[in-house]
Amino acid sequence: MTTNDYTIRVNKLDRRRKSGDVVVETINYTSVTEDYMLAKLAEMRNTQYPEPKYTLEMFETYVTRVNLISGKEYQEHWDTPISCSPASETYWSS
C-alpha cells in the first residue's frame, strides 16, 4: 500500500457568507494510506460532526502540476491560490 499526505477540511453551513460555508477545521496527516483516511473521515462524521450542516472534504495535500514556462513537473499544496502557482499564466504575467 502506498502512503501519501492527506488533508481533511471541515466546513460548516453559513448563509451569511457569499460562499455559503465557513472553514471550521483543517487537519493534516502525513504518510498514511487512503484506507486509513477514509476510516478517519467516517469516524469524524459519526462522532465529532454528525450534523448535516457540516461537510467533510478529503484532499491529497500535495498535487503534481507542470510549470508553465519550464514545462517541468513539481509538487504544490492543493489549495495554492492561482496567482501564486507557477502553473498559471496569472503568476507569470504580474
C-alpha positions as CSV (number, residue, x, y, z in Angstrom):
1,M,0.0,0.0,0.0
2,T,1.2,3.5,-0.8
3,T,1.2,6.3,1.7
4,N,0.6,9.9,0.9
5,D,-0.1,13.1,2.8
6,Y,-3.7,14.0,3.2
7,T,-5.8,16.9,4.5
8,I,-9.3,16.9,5.9
9,R,-11.2,20.2,5.8
10,V,-14.4,20.6,7.8
11,N,-16.9,23.2,6.6
12,K,-20.0,24.5,8.3
13,L,-23.0,25.8,6.5
14,D,-23.2,29.6,6.9
15,R,-25.7,31.5,4.7
16,R,-24.2,34.9,5.8
17,R,-21.2,34.3,3.6
18,K,-21.0,34.5,-0.1
19,S,-19.5,31.0,-0.5
20,G,-22.3,29.6,1.7
21,D,-19.9,28.0,4.2
22,V,-17.1,28.7,6.6
23,V,-14.0,26.5,7.3
24,V,-14.2,25.2,10.8
25,E,-11.1,23.0,11.0
26,T,-8.2,21.8,8.7
27,I,-6.3,18.7,9.8
28,N,-3.1,17.5,8.0
29,Y,-2.0,13.8,8.1
30,T,1.4,12.6,6.8
31,S,2.4,9.2,5.4
32,V,-0.9,7.5,5.8
33,T,-2.9,5.2,3.4
34,E,-6.1,6.1,1.7
35,D,-8.0,3.4,3.6
36,Y,-6.9,4.9,6.9
37,M,-8.1,8.3,5.8
38,L,-11.5,7.0,4.7
39,A,-11.9,5.3,8.1
40,K,-10.8,8.5,9.9
41,L,-13.3,10.5,7.8
42,A,-16.1,8.1,8.7
43,E,-15.1,8.3,12.4
44,M,-15.2,12.1,12.4
45,R,-18.5,12.1,10.6
46,N,-20.0,9.8,13.3
47,T,-18.5,11.3,16.4
48,Q,-17.4,14.9,16.0
49,Y,-19.5,16.3,13.2
50,P,-22.7,14.2,12.9
51,E,-25.0,17.1,12.0
52,P,-25.8,17.7,8.3
53,K,-24.7,21.3,8.5
54,Y,-21.1,20.1,8.4
55,T,-19.3,18.9,5.3
56,L,-16.0,16.9,5.5
57,E,-13.7,17.0,2.5
58,M,-10.5,15.0,2.0
59,F,-7.7,16.1,-0.3
60,E,-4.2,14.8,-1.2
61,T,-2.1,17.5,0.5
62,Y,0.3,17.9,-2.5
63,V,-0.7,17.8,-6.2
64,T,1.6,17.5,-9.2
65,R,1.5,20.4,-11.6
66,V,3.5,21.5,-14.6
67,N,5.4,24.8,-14.6
68,L,4.0,26.9,-17.4
69,I,7.4,28.3,-18.5
70,S,9.9,25.4,-18.0
71,G,7.5,22.5,-18.6
72,K,8.8,20.7,-15.5
73,E,6.6,18.9,-13.1
74,Y,6.6,20.0,-9.4
75,Q,4.6,19.4,-6.2
76,E,2.4,22.1,-4.9
77,H,0.0,22.4,-1.9
78,W,-3.6,21.6,-3.0
79,D,-5.0,25.0,-2.0
80,T,-2.3,27.3,-3.5
81,P,-4.0,30.3,-5.0
82,I,-3.9,30.5,-8.8
83,S,-1.9,33.8,-8.6
84,C,0.8,32.1,-6.6
85,S,1.1,29.0,-8.8
86,P,3.9,28.8,-11.4
87,A,1.4,26.5,-13.4
88,S,-0.8,29.6,-14.2
89,E,-0.4,32.4,-16.6
90,T,-1.5,34.8,-13.9
91,Y,1.6,34.0,-11.9
92,W,4.0,34.8,-14.8
93,S,2.2,37.9,-16.1
94,S,2.5,40.0,-13.0
